[in-house]
Amino acid sequence: MFKKTGIFVLTGLLLMNIYGCLAIFAGAAAGAGTAVWLSGKLTQQFDASYERTIDAADSALRSLKLGVIKESKEANVTQLRSEYSDGKNIWIDIRKVTETATKVEVRVGAVSHDKAASEKILKRIQAHL
């Protein structure tokens, strides 16, 4: 009984994620100035332009003595990749929401996600905005 209920709930969450409801919820919560921890990444929306947020993320990494290993840029999404000296990967995704708002997602660690490290990077980005 509990197994079927768990599968039903998980399926519902996956469907919501596919259709964007969960993303809308995360965006709404992040827009309120709160960082949201979801699926191993920390997400927050900022009142800053897309280019300014990219610069702030780059500055945040440099201030932590971390360089950008790879930068992938598309129309409204930029991903910065970096790495800690212990080999732990860092992904920063920056999405343009409007001309004056961006959504930033920070993930640290490929298998076991490091929330504290993600918070540190996100706070550093906020400090550079």
C-alpha positions as CSV (number, residue, x, y, z in Angstrom):
1,M,0.0,0.0,0.0
2,F,2.7,2.5,1.0
3,K,4.9,1.5,-1.9
4,K,2.1,2.2,-4.4
5,T,1.4,5.6,-2.7
6,G,5.1,6.5,-2.8
7,I,5.3,5.6,-6.5
8,F,2.1,7.6,-7.2
9,V,3.5,10.7,-5.4
10,L,6.9,10.4,-7.2
11,T,5.2,10.0,-10.5
12,G,3.1,13.1,-9.8
13,L,6.2,15.1,-8.9
14,L,8.0,14.0,-12.0
15,L,5.0,15.0,-14.2
16,M,4.9,18.4,-12.5
17,N,8.6,18.8,-13.2
18,I,8.2,17.9,-16.8
19,Y,5.4,20.4,-17.3
20,G,7.2,23.2,-15.4
21,C,4.9,23.5,-12.4
22,L,7.8,22.8,-10.1
23,A,10.0,25.3,-11.9
24,I,7.3,27.9,-11.6
25,F,7.1,27.2,-7.8
26,A,10.9,27.4,-7.4
27,G,11.0,30.7,-9.4
28,A,8.2,32.2,-7.4
29,A,9.9,31.3,-4.1
30,A,13.2,32.5,-5.4
31,G,11.7,35.8,-6.6
32,A,10.7,36.5,-3.1
33,G,14.5,36.8,-2.2
34,T,14.8,33.3,-0.9
35,A,17.2,30.7,-2.2
36,V,15.5,27.4,-2.9
37,W,17.3,24.0,-2.5
38,L,15.7,21.6,-5.1
39,S,17.1,18.6,-6.8
40,G,20.7,19.1,-5.6
41,K,20.9,22.8,-6.7
42,L,20.3,26.1,-5.0
43,T,18.2,28.5,-7.0
44,Q,17.5,32.2,-6.6
45,Q,16.1,35.0,-8.7
46,F,17.9,38.4,-8.8
47,D,16.8,41.8,-9.9
48,A,19.8,42.3,-12.2
49,S,20.4,42.1,-15.9
50,Y,21.6,38.9,-17.6
51,E,25.0,40.3,-18.5
52,R,25.5,41.8,-15.1
53,T,24.7,38.5,-13.4
54,I,27.2,36.7,-15.6
55,D,29.9,39.1,-14.6
56,A,28.9,38.8,-11.0
57,A,29.2,35.0,-11.1
58,D,32.6,35.2,-12.8
59,S,33.8,37.7,-10.2
60,A,32.4,35.5,-7.4
61,L,34.4,32.5,-8.7
62,R,37.5,34.6,-9.0
63,S,37.1,36.0,-5.5
64,L,37.0,32.4,-4.2
65,K,40.2,31.7,-6.1
66,L,38.3,29.5,-8.6
67,G,38.6,29.9,-12.3
68,V,36.1,29.3,-15.0
69,I,37.0,26.0,-16.7
70,K,34.2,26.2,-19.3
71,E,31.6,28.8,-20.3
72,S,28.6,27.7,-22.4
73,K,26.5,30.5,-23.7
74,E,23.2,30.3,-25.5
75,A,20.5,32.9,-26.2
76,N,19.1,33.3,-22.7
77,V,21.2,30.7,-20.7
78,T,24.8,30.7,-19.7
79,Q,26.6,27.9,-17.8
80,L,29.8,28.5,-16.0
81,R,31.8,25.4,-14.9
82,S,34.5,25.4,-12.3
83,E,36.2,23.0,-9.9
84,Y,37.4,23.0,-6.3
85,S,41.0,21.9,-5.7
86,D,39.6,18.6,-4.3
87,G,38.0,17.9,-7.7
88,K,34.4,18.8,-6.7
89,N,32.6,20.2,-9.8
90,I,30.8,23.5,-9.8
91,W,28.0,24.4,-12.2
92,I,26.4,27.9,-12.3
93,D,23.4,28.3,-14.6
94,I,22.2,31.8,-15.3
95,R,18.9,32.2,-17.1
96,K,17.4,35.5,-18.4
97,V,13.9,35.9,-17.0
98,T,13.3,39.5,-18.1
99,E,15.5,42.4,-19.1
100,T,16.0,43.2,-15.4
101,A,15.7,39.8,-13.7
102,T,17.8,36.6,-13.8
103,K,17.6,33.2,-12.2
104,V,20.8,31.6,-10.9
105,E,21.2,27.9,-10.1
106,V,24.3,26.7,-8.3
107,R,25.2,23.0,-8.0
108,V,28.4,21.8,-6.3
109,G,29.3,18.1,-6.5
110,A,28.3,15.6,-9.2
111,V,27.1,12.7,-7.0
112,S,26.7,14.1,-3.5
113,H,25.6,17.7,-3.6
114,D,27.2,20.2,-1.3
115,K,24.5,22.7,-0.1
116,A,26.9,24.7,2.1
117,A,29.3,25.2,-0.8
118,S,26.4,26.2,-3.1
119,E,25.2,28.7,-0.6
120,K,28.6,30.2,-0.3
121,I,28.9,30.7,-4.0
122,L,25.4,32.1,-4.4
123,K,26.0,34.6,-1.5
124,R,29.2,35.6,-3.2
125,I,27.4,36.2,-6.5
126,Q,24.8,38.3,-4.6
127,A,27.6,40.4,-3.1
128,H,29.0,41.1,-6.6
129,L,25.6,42.3,-7.9
